[in-house]
Amino acid sequence: MQYLIFIHKDPDSDYGVIVPDLPGCYSAGSTIEEAIQNTHEAIECHLEGLLLDGDPIPLKKSLEQHLDDPDLKDAILAVVDVDLSKISGKFRRVYVTLPERFLKQIDKYTRSHGLKRSAFLADAAMNFMAEHERDNMRG
């Protein structure tokens, strides 16, 4: 799952990072590269905490929605890719039945995007649950 991050730097400080799609998830580093690496770890820890608590993974907003946020106006935009299947505890093999054509589409998509099928399906399931959780909260 890819997360947009916004990197900012005040004079005489390290680079600070905001992960706007994960409220409360922040990071920092003395270089941009270090800040991005530290943010990758921060996102994994944040998501793992949500999963352990049984909380839903928040839905991501579009890039346009974030660019409209005045607090992020002067920040550097980057993307961090996190494999949810690595942070959700022990692995358990499951068997599912999918239509062959649908499975071929999934495999074609994952190959072209450098993803693994299991990670893709985990991301899709998390996004589906987050979307429906958000719909339920709306009433």
C-alpha positions as CSV (number, residue, x, y, z in Angstrom):
1,M,0.0,0.0,0.0
2,Q,1.4,3.4,-1.0
3,Y,1.2,6.4,1.3
4,L,1.8,10.0,0.4
5,I,4.2,11.7,2.8
6,F,5.0,15.4,3.1
7,I,8.5,16.4,4.1
8,H,9.2,19.8,5.6
9,K,12.2,21.5,7.1
10,D,12.4,24.5,9.3
11,P,15.7,26.4,9.7
12,D,18.0,24.7,12.2
13,S,16.0,21.5,12.4
14,D,15.9,18.0,11.0
15,Y,13.4,17.1,8.2
16,G,10.0,16.5,9.6
17,V,7.5,14.1,7.9
18,I,3.7,14.1,8.0
19,V,1.7,11.1,6.9
20,P,-1.7,12.8,6.4
21,D,-3.6,9.6,5.7
22,L,-2.6,8.2,9.1
23,P,-3.5,10.7,11.8
24,G,-0.8,10.7,14.5
25,C,1.9,9.2,12.3
26,Y,5.0,11.4,12.0
27,S,8.7,10.9,11.5
28,A,11.9,12.8,11.0
29,G,15.5,12.5,9.8
30,S,18.6,14.5,9.3
31,T,18.5,14.0,5.5
32,I,15.6,13.6,3.2
33,E,16.6,10.0,2.6
34,E,16.8,9.2,6.3
35,A,13.4,10.9,6.9
36,I,11.8,8.7,4.2
37,Q,13.4,5.5,5.6
38,N,12.3,6.5,9.1
39,T,8.8,7.2,7.9
40,H,8.6,3.7,6.3
41,E,9.3,2.3,9.8
42,A,6.8,4.7,11.4
43,I,4.1,3.7,9.0
44,E,4.7,0.0,9.6
45,C,4.5,0.6,13.4
46,H,1.5,2.7,13.1
47,L,-0.4,0.2,11.0
48,E,0.7,-2.7,13.1
49,G,-0.7,-0.8,16.2
50,L,-4.0,-0.3,14.4
51,L,-4.2,-3.9,13.4
52,L,-3.4,-5.2,16.9
53,D,-6.1,-2.9,18.4
54,G,-8.6,-4.2,15.8
55,D,-9.0,-0.6,14.4
56,P,-9.6,-0.1,10.7
57,I,-6.9,1.2,8.5
58,P,-8.0,4.8,7.5
59,L,-8.9,5.4,3.9
60,K,-6.4,7.3,1.9
61,K,-7.4,10.7,0.3
62,S,-6.5,11.7,-3.2
63,L,-3.4,13.7,-4.0
64,E,-5.6,16.6,-5.0
65,Q,-7.3,16.6,-1.6
66,H,-3.9,16.8,0.1
67,L,-2.6,19.5,-2.2
68,D,-5.5,21.7,-1.1
69,D,-4.4,21.5,2.5
70,P,-2.6,24.8,3.3
71,D,-0.5,23.1,6.1
72,L,1.1,20.9,3.4
73,K,1.6,23.7,0.8
74,D,5.4,24.1,1.0
75,A,6.3,20.5,1.8
76,I,8.2,18.0,-0.4
77,L,5.9,15.2,-1.6
78,A,7.1,11.6,-1.6
79,V,5.6,8.2,-1.6
80,V,6.3,5.3,0.8
81,D,5.3,1.8,-0.2
82,V,4.4,-0.6,2.7
83,D,3.6,-4.2,2.3
84,L,0.7,-4.9,4.7
85,S,1.2,-8.6,4.5
86,K,4.5,-8.2,6.4
87,I,3.0,-6.4,9.4
88,S,-0.2,-8.2,10.1
89,G,1.2,-11.0,12.3
90,K,1.7,-14.6,11.4
91,F,1.0,-15.7,7.9
92,R,-1.8,-18.2,7.3
93,R,-2.3,-19.9,4.1
94,V,-5.9,-19.7,2.8
95,Y,-7.6,-21.1,-0.2
96,V,-10.0,-19.0,-2.1
97,T,-11.8,-19.7,-5.3
98,L,-11.8,-17.0,-8.0
99,P,-13.0,-17.0,-11.6
100,E,-10.0,-17.8,-13.8
101,R,-10.3,-14.6,-15.9
102,F,-10.5,-12.5,-12.7
103,L,-7.4,-14.2,-11.4
104,K,-5.5,-13.5,-14.7
105,Q,-6.4,-9.8,-14.4
106,I,-5.1,-9.7,-10.9
107,D,-1.9,-11.4,-11.9
108,K,-1.4,-9.2,-14.9
109,Y,-1.9,-6.1,-12.7
110,T,0.4,-7.3,-9.9
111,R,3.2,-8.2,-12.3
112,S,3.0,-4.9,-14.1
113,H,3.2,-3.0,-10.8
114,G,5.8,-5.2,-9.1
115,L,3.5,-6.5,-6.5
116,K,2.8,-9.9,-5.1
117,R,-0.7,-11.3,-5.4
118,S,-1.1,-11.9,-1.6
119,A,0.0,-8.3,-0.8
120,F,-2.4,-7.0,-3.5
121,L,-5.3,-9.0,-2.1
122,A,-4.5,-7.9,1.5
123,D,-4.4,-4.2,0.4
124,A,-7.7,-4.6,-1.5
125,A,-9.4,-6.2,1.5
126,M,-8.1,-3.5,3.9
127,N,-9.3,-0.7,1.5
128,F,-12.7,-2.4,1.2
129,M,-13.1,-2.7,4.9
130,A,-12.0,0.9,5.5
131,E,-14.4,2.2,2.8
132,H,-17.3,0.3,4.4
133,E,-16.3,1.4,7.9
134,R,-16.3,5.0,6.7
135,D,-19.7,4.5,5.1
136,N,-21.1,3.1,8.3
137,M,-19.8,6.1,10.3
138,R,-21.6,8.4,8.0
139,G,-24.9,6.8,8.9
